[in-house]
Amino acid sequence: MAHPKRRQSKTRTAKRRTHYKAETASVSICQTTGQPHLRHQAHWYDGKLYYKGKVVMEKEMSA
């Protein structure tokens, strides 16, 4: 198995990693509820779980 002959410096490593940046999350507005939510994520609103504008699940109310 190949091994590096010399250790890579911190500067050289950092130069290689400069292209990896944190990106802001995309937020969409639900057409059904009008609430902002992360894209491709289900979201809760009024005790119901919505995904792609449809109710997927309802929260059980325990008394």
N, C-alpha and C positions, 0 to 999 in steps of 0.2 A: 504494500500500500504506500502511496506517495506521501511524503511529508514535506512541509515547507522548509527550505534551507535556512531562511531568516525570518524572524518575527516581523509582522507588518506593523508599522508605526500607527499610533492613534490618529494622526493627521490623515494618513492614507485611508484608514478604515472609515473615518468620518466623511472623507470626500466621496467614498463609494456610497455611503448611506444618505447623502444629501437629497436624493430623489424620493426617499420615503417620507412623505408628509402626511400629517393628520388632515383629513378632509371633514368639512362640516356635514352634518347629517341632512339629507333631503327631507323636507317636510311637505306634506300634501294636505289639502283640505278635503274632507270627506263630503261627497256630494249629497249623501243622505242626511247626515247630522250637522254638517257645517263645521265640524271640529277639526283642528289641526292634528296630524298624527304622522309618525314615521312611515315612509313608503314601504310597502310590502310587509307591514306589521299590522296585526289585529289590534284594536283599541276598544277600551271600555267607555260607554256613555249611557247614563241612566240605567245602570244595572244590566246592560246588554253588551255583548261582545260583537263588534262589527268587523268584517273583513270583506274588502271589495264592495262596500256599500250594502252588504247583506248581513242580517243577524245570524251569527254562527251559534251563539250560546247565550242563555239567560242565567243570571245569578239567582240562586235559590234563596228565598227569604226565610230564614229560620225564626220561629216565634217562641 
